[in-house]
Amino acid sequence: MRPRLALRAVDAALCGGLVVSCQPVEGGPLDDDDVVRRLAQAAVAGGAAGLRVSGARRVAQVRAAVAVPVIGIVKRDLEHSPVRITPLLQDVQDLLEAGADVIAVDATARVRPVGVQALLQAVRDGGALAMADASCLDAGLA
């Protein structure tokens, strides 16, 4: 697996560039690890500055195949919270171990299993950049 990129390199690579989401619909015709890896490679060949990939296993496979920044997320449906994007500290840890350069978390003000600040701190402690998916300006500023 390629190592995570240096934080300054991630920032420089993404600045003004296009990030391509390589996240097929679950159960759909493109929902296959090899397909996701190839889509990621094709996006990079077409000029993508970065990739957004769901799931630690797929993040690791894409990280090994490309040299651009990889934004990792985990999508999960929870019984007691509407938060779906990287809601757990274990999700952050799994994405860090998979080599995500940036980890996206839901930063909205909703009932959640783990506080936004704890998730963001875990990302920073792991040496990655954090990306907050926010629903409004106030959530983004927070």
PyMOL CGO cylinders between C-alpha atoms (Angstrom):
from pymol import cmd
from pymol.cgo import CYLINDER

trace = [
    CYLINDER, 0.00, 0.00, 0.00, 1.19, 3.52, -0.73, 0.3, 1, 1, 1, 1, 1, 1,
    CYLINDER, 1.19, 3.52, -0.73, 1.68, 5.64, 2.38, 0.3, 1, 1, 1, 1, 1, 1,
    CYLINDER, 1.68, 5.64, 2.38, -0.64, 8.50, 3.17, 0.3, 1, 1, 1, 1, 1, 1,
    CYLINDER, -0.64, 8.50, 3.17, 0.43, 11.75, 1.52, 0.3, 1, 1, 1, 1, 1, 1,
    CYLINDER, 0.43, 11.75, 1.52, 1.97, 14.61, 3.52, 0.3, 1, 1, 1, 1, 1, 1,
    CYLINDER, 1.97, 14.61, 3.52, -0.71, 17.06, 4.68, 0.3, 1, 1, 1, 1, 1, 1,
    CYLINDER, -0.71, 17.06, 4.68, 0.75, 19.97, 2.68, 0.3, 1, 1, 1, 1, 1, 1,
    CYLINDER, 0.75, 19.97, 2.68, 0.87, 17.78, -0.42, 0.3, 1, 1, 1, 1, 1, 1,
    CYLINDER, 0.87, 17.78, -0.42, -2.81, 16.86, 0.04, 0.3, 1, 1, 1, 1, 1, 1,
    CYLINDER, -2.81, 16.86, 0.04, -3.80, 20.51, 0.38, 0.3, 1, 1, 1, 1, 1, 1,
    CYLINDER, -3.80, 20.51, 0.38, -1.72, 21.53, -2.64, 0.3, 1, 1, 1, 1, 1, 1,
    CYLINDER, -1.72, 21.53, -2.64, -3.02, 18.65, -4.77, 0.3, 1, 1, 1, 1, 1, 1,
    CYLINDER, -3.02, 18.65, -4.77, -6.69, 19.38, -4.07, 0.3, 1, 1, 1, 1, 1, 1,
    CYLINDER, -6.69, 19.38, -4.07, -6.53, 23.18, -4.33, 0.3, 1, 1, 1, 1, 1, 1,
    CYLINDER, -6.53, 23.18, -4.33, -8.54, 24.11, -7.40, 0.3, 1, 1, 1, 1, 1, 1,
    CYLINDER, -8.54, 24.11, -7.40, -8.81, 20.49, -8.54, 0.3, 1, 1, 1, 1, 1, 1,
    CYLINDER, -8.81, 20.49, -8.54, -11.70, 18.15, -9.11, 0.3, 1, 1, 1, 1, 1, 1,
    CYLINDER, -11.70, 18.15, -9.11, -12.52, 15.46, -6.55, 0.3, 1, 1, 1, 1, 1, 1,
    CYLINDER, -12.52, 15.46, -6.55, -14.31, 12.49, -8.10, 0.3, 1, 1, 1, 1, 1, 1,
    CYLINDER, -14.31, 12.49, -8.10, -16.61, 10.35, -6.00, 0.3, 1, 1, 1, 1, 1, 1,
    CYLINDER, -16.61, 10.35, -6.00, -16.04, 6.63, -6.60, 0.3, 1, 1, 1, 1, 1, 1,
    CYLINDER, -16.04, 6.63, -6.60, -18.94, 5.34, -4.53, 0.3, 1, 1, 1, 1, 1, 1,
    CYLINDER, -18.94, 5.34, -4.53, -21.32, 3.04, -6.37, 0.3, 1, 1, 1, 1, 1, 1,
    CYLINDER, -21.32, 3.04, -6.37, -24.83, 2.44, -5.17, 0.3, 1, 1, 1, 1, 1, 1,
    CYLINDER, -24.83, 2.44, -5.17, -24.81, -0.47, -2.75, 0.3, 1, 1, 1, 1, 1, 1,
    CYLINDER, -24.81, -0.47, -2.75, -26.00, -3.58, -4.56, 0.3, 1, 1, 1, 1, 1, 1,
    CYLINDER, -26.00, -3.58, -4.56, -25.84, -1.82, -7.93, 0.3, 1, 1, 1, 1, 1, 1,
    CYLINDER, -25.84, -1.82, -7.93, -24.03, -3.05, -11.04, 0.3, 1, 1, 1, 1, 1, 1,
    CYLINDER, -24.03, -3.05, -11.04, -20.82, -1.14, -10.18, 0.3, 1, 1, 1, 1, 1, 1,
    CYLINDER, -20.82, -1.14, -10.18, -20.72, -2.30, -6.53, 0.3, 1, 1, 1, 1, 1, 1,
    CYLINDER, -20.72, -2.30, -6.53, -17.54, -4.34, -6.87, 0.3, 1, 1, 1, 1, 1, 1,
    CYLINDER, -17.54, -4.34, -6.87, -14.09, -3.70, -5.36, 0.3, 1, 1, 1, 1, 1, 1,
    CYLINDER, -14.09, -3.70, -5.36, -12.25, -4.18, -8.65, 0.3, 1, 1, 1, 1, 1, 1,
    CYLINDER, -12.25, -4.18, -8.65, -14.70, -1.90, -10.48, 0.3, 1, 1, 1, 1, 1, 1,
    CYLINDER, -14.70, -1.90, -10.48, -14.25, 0.84, -7.85, 0.3, 1, 1, 1, 1, 1, 1,
    CYLINDER, -14.25, 0.84, -7.85, -10.46, 0.59, -8.11, 0.3, 1, 1, 1, 1, 1, 1,
    CYLINDER, -10.46, 0.59, -8.11, -10.63, 0.81, -11.90, 0.3, 1, 1, 1, 1, 1, 1,
    CYLINDER, -10.63, 0.81, -11.90, -13.08, 3.74, -11.77, 0.3, 1, 1, 1, 1, 1, 1,
    CYLINDER, -13.08, 3.74, -11.77, -10.66, 5.51, -9.45, 0.3, 1, 1, 1, 1, 1, 1,
    CYLINDER, -10.66, 5.51, -9.45, -7.76, 4.86, -11.80, 0.3, 1, 1, 1, 1, 1, 1,
    CYLINDER, -7.76, 4.86, -11.80, -9.81, 6.09, -14.76, 0.3, 1, 1, 1, 1, 1, 1,
    CYLINDER, -9.81, 6.09, -14.76, -10.80, 9.26, -12.88, 0.3, 1, 1, 1, 1, 1, 1,
    CYLINDER, -10.80, 9.26, -12.88, -7.14, 9.99, -12.12, 0.3, 1, 1, 1, 1, 1, 1,
    CYLINDER, -7.14, 9.99, -12.12, -6.16, 9.29, -15.73, 0.3, 1, 1, 1, 1, 1, 1,
    CYLINDER, -6.16, 9.29, -15.73, -8.83, 11.81, -16.72, 0.3, 1, 1, 1, 1, 1, 1,
    CYLINDER, -8.83, 11.81, -16.72, -7.39, 14.49, -14.46, 0.3, 1, 1, 1, 1, 1, 1,
    CYLINDER, -7.39, 14.49, -14.46, -9.02, 14.02, -11.06, 0.3, 1, 1, 1, 1, 1, 1,
    CYLINDER, -9.02, 14.02, -11.06, -7.03, 15.75, -8.31, 0.3, 1, 1, 1, 1, 1, 1,
    CYLINDER, -7.03, 15.75, -8.31, -8.52, 13.52, -5.61, 0.3, 1, 1, 1, 1, 1, 1,
    CYLINDER, -8.52, 13.52, -5.61, -11.00, 10.74, -4.98, 0.3, 1, 1, 1, 1, 1, 1,
    CYLINDER, -11.00, 10.74, -4.98, -13.77, 10.18, -2.44, 0.3, 1, 1, 1, 1, 1, 1,
    CYLINDER, -13.77, 10.18, -2.44, -14.17, 6.50, -1.60, 0.3, 1, 1, 1, 1, 1, 1,
    CYLINDER, -14.17, 6.50, -1.60, -16.52, 4.73, 0.80, 0.3, 1, 1, 1, 1, 1, 1,
    CYLINDER, -16.52, 4.73, 0.80, -15.40, 1.90, 3.06, 0.3, 1, 1, 1, 1, 1, 1,
    CYLINDER, -15.40, 1.90, 3.06, -12.00, 1.15, 4.56, 0.3, 1, 1, 1, 1, 1, 1,
    CYLINDER, -12.00, 1.15, 4.56, -11.41, -1.92, 2.40, 0.3, 1, 1, 1, 1, 1, 1,
    CYLINDER, -11.41, -1.92, 2.40, -11.99, 0.05, -0.80, 0.3, 1, 1, 1, 1, 1, 1,
    CYLINDER, -11.99, 0.05, -0.80, -9.98, 3.00, 0.49, 0.3, 1, 1, 1, 1, 1, 1,
    CYLINDER, -9.98, 3.00, 0.49, -7.01, 0.65, 0.98, 0.3, 1, 1, 1, 1, 1, 1,
    CYLINDER, -7.01, 0.65, 0.98, -7.38, -0.79, -2.51, 0.3, 1, 1, 1, 1, 1, 1,
    CYLINDER, -7.38, -0.79, -2.51, -7.66, 2.63, -4.14, 0.3, 1, 1, 1, 1, 1, 1,
    CYLINDER, -7.66, 2.63, -4.14, -4.83, 4.07, -2.01, 0.3, 1, 1, 1, 1, 1, 1,
    CYLINDER, -4.83, 4.07, -2.01, -2.56, 1.27, -3.32, 0.3, 1, 1, 1, 1, 1, 1,
    CYLINDER, -2.56, 1.27, -3.32, -3.52, 2.02, -6.93, 0.3, 1, 1, 1, 1, 1, 1,
    CYLINDER, -3.52, 2.02, -6.93, -3.31, 5.84, -7.18, 0.3, 1, 1, 1, 1, 1, 1,
    CYLINDER, -3.31, 5.84, -7.18, -1.01, 8.64, -6.12, 0.3, 1, 1, 1, 1, 1, 1,
    CYLINDER, -1.01, 8.64, -6.12, -3.67, 11.37, -5.62, 0.3, 1, 1, 1, 1, 1, 1,
    CYLINDER, -3.67, 11.37, -5.62, -5.30, 12.21, -2.27, 0.3, 1, 1, 1, 1, 1, 1,
    CYLINDER, -5.30, 12.21, -2.27, -7.99, 9.79, -1.14, 0.3, 1, 1, 1, 1, 1, 1,
    CYLINDER, -7.99, 9.79, -1.14, -10.91, 11.08, 0.92, 0.3, 1, 1, 1, 1, 1, 1,
    CYLINDER, -10.91, 11.08, 0.92, -12.34, 8.21, 2.92, 0.3, 1, 1, 1, 1, 1, 1,
    CYLINDER, -12.34, 8.21, 2.92, -15.79, 7.85, 4.40, 0.3, 1, 1, 1, 1, 1, 1,
    CYLINDER, -15.79, 7.85, 4.40, -17.81, 5.09, 5.99, 0.3, 1, 1, 1, 1, 1, 1,
    CYLINDER, -17.81, 5.09, 5.99, -21.54, 5.00, 5.31, 0.3, 1, 1, 1, 1, 1, 1,
    CYLINDER, -21.54, 5.00, 5.31, -23.55, 3.28, 7.98, 0.3, 1, 1, 1, 1, 1, 1,
    CYLINDER, -23.55, 3.28, 7.98, -27.21, 3.27, 8.98, 0.3, 1, 1, 1, 1, 1, 1,
    CYLINDER, -27.21, 3.27, 8.98, -27.63, 3.54, 12.73, 0.3, 1, 1, 1, 1, 1, 1,
    CYLINDER, -27.63, 3.54, 12.73, -30.73, 2.68, 14.71, 0.3, 1, 1, 1, 1, 1, 1,
    CYLINDER, -30.73, 2.68, 14.71, -30.55, 5.65, 17.12, 0.3, 1, 1, 1, 1, 1, 1,
    CYLINDER, -30.55, 5.65, 17.12, -29.01, 8.38, 14.98, 0.3, 1, 1, 1, 1, 1, 1,
    CYLINDER, -29.01, 8.38, 14.98, -29.62, 9.86, 11.53, 0.3, 1, 1, 1, 1, 1, 1,
    CYLINDER, -29.62, 9.86, 11.53, -25.86, 10.49, 11.14, 0.3, 1, 1, 1, 1, 1, 1,
    CYLINDER, -25.86, 10.49, 11.14, -24.65, 8.29, 8.28, 0.3, 1, 1, 1, 1, 1, 1,
    CYLINDER, -24.65, 8.29, 8.28, -21.20, 9.56, 7.25, 0.3, 1, 1, 1, 1, 1, 1,
    CYLINDER, -21.20, 9.56, 7.25, -18.34, 8.22, 9.42, 0.3, 1, 1, 1, 1, 1, 1,
    CYLINDER, -18.34, 8.22, 9.42, -20.31, 8.31, 12.69, 0.3, 1, 1, 1, 1, 1, 1,
    CYLINDER, -20.31, 8.31, 12.69, -18.01, 6.17, 14.88, 0.3, 1, 1, 1, 1, 1, 1,
    CYLINDER, -18.01, 6.17, 14.88, -14.45, 6.48, 16.19, 0.3, 1, 1, 1, 1, 1, 1,
    CYLINDER, -14.45, 6.48, 16.19, -13.80, 2.95, 14.91, 0.3, 1, 1, 1, 1, 1, 1,
    CYLINDER, -13.80, 2.95, 14.91, -14.74, 4.15, 11.42, 0.3, 1, 1, 1, 1, 1, 1,
    CYLINDER, -14.74, 4.15, 11.42, -12.09, 6.88, 11.69, 0.3, 1, 1, 1, 1, 1, 1,
    CYLINDER, -12.09, 6.88, 11.69, -9.50, 4.35, 12.89, 0.3, 1, 1, 1, 1, 1, 1,
    CYLINDER, -9.50, 4.35, 12.89, -10.33, 1.92, 10.08, 0.3, 1, 1, 1, 1, 1, 1,
    CYLINDER, -10.33, 1.92, 10.08, -10.00, 4.69, 7.46, 0.3, 1, 1, 1, 1, 1, 1,
    CYLINDER, -10.00, 4.69, 7.46, -6.69, 5.83, 8.95, 0.3, 1, 1, 1, 1, 1, 1,
    CYLINDER, -6.69, 5.83, 8.95, -5.33, 2.29, 8.80, 0.3, 1, 1, 1, 1, 1, 1,
    CYLINDER, -5.33, 2.29, 8.80, -6.55, 2.00, 5.20, 0.3, 1, 1, 1, 1, 1, 1,
    CYLINDER, -6.55, 2.00, 5.20, -4.47, 5.03, 4.22, 0.3, 1, 1, 1, 1, 1, 1,
    CYLINDER, -4.47, 5.03, 4.22, -7.08, 7.77, 3.77, 0.3, 1, 1, 1, 1, 1, 1,
    CYLINDER, -7.08, 7.77, 3.77, -5.42, 11.16, 3.41, 0.3, 1, 1, 1, 1, 1, 1,
    CYLINDER, -5.42, 11.16, 3.41, -8.63, 12.98, 4.33, 0.3, 1, 1, 1, 1, 1, 1,
    CYLINDER, -8.63, 12.98, 4.33, -11.53, 11.62, 6.38, 0.3, 1, 1, 1, 1, 1, 1,
    CYLINDER, -11.53, 11.62, 6.38, -15.00, 13.03, 5.90, 0.3, 1, 1, 1, 1, 1, 1,
    CYLINDER, -15.00, 13.03, 5.90, -17.37, 13.13, 8.85, 0.3, 1, 1, 1, 1, 1, 1,
    CYLINDER, -17.37, 13.13, 8.85, -20.93, 14.34, 9.24, 0.3, 1, 1, 1, 1, 1, 1,
    CYLINDER, -20.93, 14.34, 9.24, -20.64, 17.59, 11.21, 0.3, 1, 1, 1, 1, 1, 1,
    CYLINDER, -20.64, 17.59, 11.21, -24.32, 18.42, 11.46, 0.3, 1, 1, 1, 1, 1, 1,
    CYLINDER, -24.32, 18.42, 11.46, -26.00, 19.24, 14.78, 0.3, 1, 1, 1, 1, 1, 1,
    CYLINDER, -26.00, 19.24, 14.78, -28.00, 16.04, 15.14, 0.3, 1, 1, 1, 1, 1, 1,
    CYLINDER, -28.00, 16.04, 15.14, -28.26, 13.21, 17.65, 0.3, 1, 1, 1, 1, 1, 1,
    CYLINDER, -28.26, 13.21, 17.65, -25.06, 11.22, 17.21, 0.3, 1, 1, 1, 1, 1, 1,
    CYLINDER, -25.06, 11.22, 17.21, -23.16, 8.36, 18.82, 0.3, 1, 1, 1, 1, 1, 1,
    CYLINDER, -23.16, 8.36, 18.82, -19.89, 10.37, 19.00, 0.3, 1, 1, 1, 1, 1, 1,
    CYLINDER, -19.89, 10.37, 19.00, -19.39, 14.11, 19.17, 0.3, 1, 1, 1, 1, 1, 1,
    CYLINDER, -19.39, 14.11, 19.17, -18.07, 15.94, 16.12, 0.3, 1, 1, 1, 1, 1, 1,
    CYLINDER, -18.07, 15.94, 16.12, -15.07, 17.30, 18.03, 0.3, 1, 1, 1, 1, 1, 1,
    CYLINDER, -15.07, 17.30, 18.03, -14.05, 13.81, 19.16, 0.3, 1, 1, 1, 1, 1, 1,
    CYLINDER, -14.05, 13.81, 19.16, -14.22, 12.53, 15.57, 0.3, 1, 1, 1, 1, 1, 1,
    CYLINDER, -14.22, 12.53, 15.57, -12.22, 15.46, 14.23, 0.3, 1, 1, 1, 1, 1, 1,
    CYLINDER, -12.22, 15.46, 14.23, -9.60, 15.07, 16.97, 0.3, 1, 1, 1, 1, 1, 1,
    CYLINDER, -9.60, 15.07, 16.97, -9.23, 11.36, 16.16, 0.3, 1, 1, 1, 1, 1, 1,
    CYLINDER, -9.23, 11.36, 16.16, -8.66, 12.26, 12.50, 0.3, 1, 1, 1, 1, 1, 1,
    CYLINDER, -8.66, 12.26, 12.50, -6.02, 14.87, 13.39, 0.3, 1, 1, 1, 1, 1, 1,
    CYLINDER, -6.02, 14.87, 13.39, -4.36, 12.54, 15.92, 0.3, 1, 1, 1, 1, 1, 1,
    CYLINDER, -4.36, 12.54, 15.92, -4.09, 9.93, 13.16, 0.3, 1, 1, 1, 1, 1, 1,
    CYLINDER, -4.09, 9.93, 13.16, -2.22, 12.33, 10.89, 0.3, 1, 1, 1, 1, 1, 1,
    CYLINDER, -2.22, 12.33, 10.89, -4.96, 12.90, 8.33, 0.3, 1, 1, 1, 1, 1, 1,
    CYLINDER, -4.96, 12.90, 8.33, -6.97, 15.94, 7.33, 0.3, 1, 1, 1, 1, 1, 1,
    CYLINDER, -6.97, 15.94, 7.33, -10.62, 16.21, 8.30, 0.3, 1, 1, 1, 1, 1, 1,
    CYLINDER, -10.62, 16.21, 8.30, -13.45, 17.14, 5.96, 0.3, 1, 1, 1, 1, 1, 1,
    CYLINDER, -13.45, 17.14, 5.96, -16.71, 18.16, 7.57, 0.3, 1, 1, 1, 1, 1, 1,
    CYLINDER, -16.71, 18.16, 7.57, -19.94, 17.46, 5.72, 0.3, 1, 1, 1, 1, 1, 1,
    CYLINDER, -19.94, 17.46, 5.72, -22.06, 20.34, 7.03, 0.3, 1, 1, 1, 1, 1, 1,
    CYLINDER, -22.06, 20.34, 7.03, -25.69, 21.29, 6.45, 0.3, 1, 1, 1, 1, 1, 1,
    CYLINDER, -25.69, 21.29, 6.45, -25.37, 25.02, 7.01, 0.3, 1, 1, 1, 1, 1, 1,
    CYLINDER, -25.37, 25.02, 7.01, -22.86, 27.80, 7.60, 0.3, 1, 1, 1, 1, 1, 1,
    CYLINDER, -22.86, 27.80, 7.60, -23.13, 27.57, 11.40, 0.3, 1, 1, 1, 1, 1, 1,
    CYLINDER, -23.13, 27.57, 11.40, -22.34, 23.84, 11.38, 0.3, 1, 1, 1, 1, 1, 1,
    CYLINDER, -22.34, 23.84, 11.38, -19.41, 24.46, 9.06, 0.3, 1, 1, 1, 1, 1, 1,
    CYLINDER, -19.41, 24.46, 9.06, -18.03, 27.22, 11.26, 0.3, 1, 1, 1, 1, 1, 1,
    CYLINDER, -18.03, 27.22, 11.26, -18.44, 25.07, 14.36, 0.3, 1, 1, 1, 1, 1, 1,
]
cmd.load_cgo(trace, "trace")
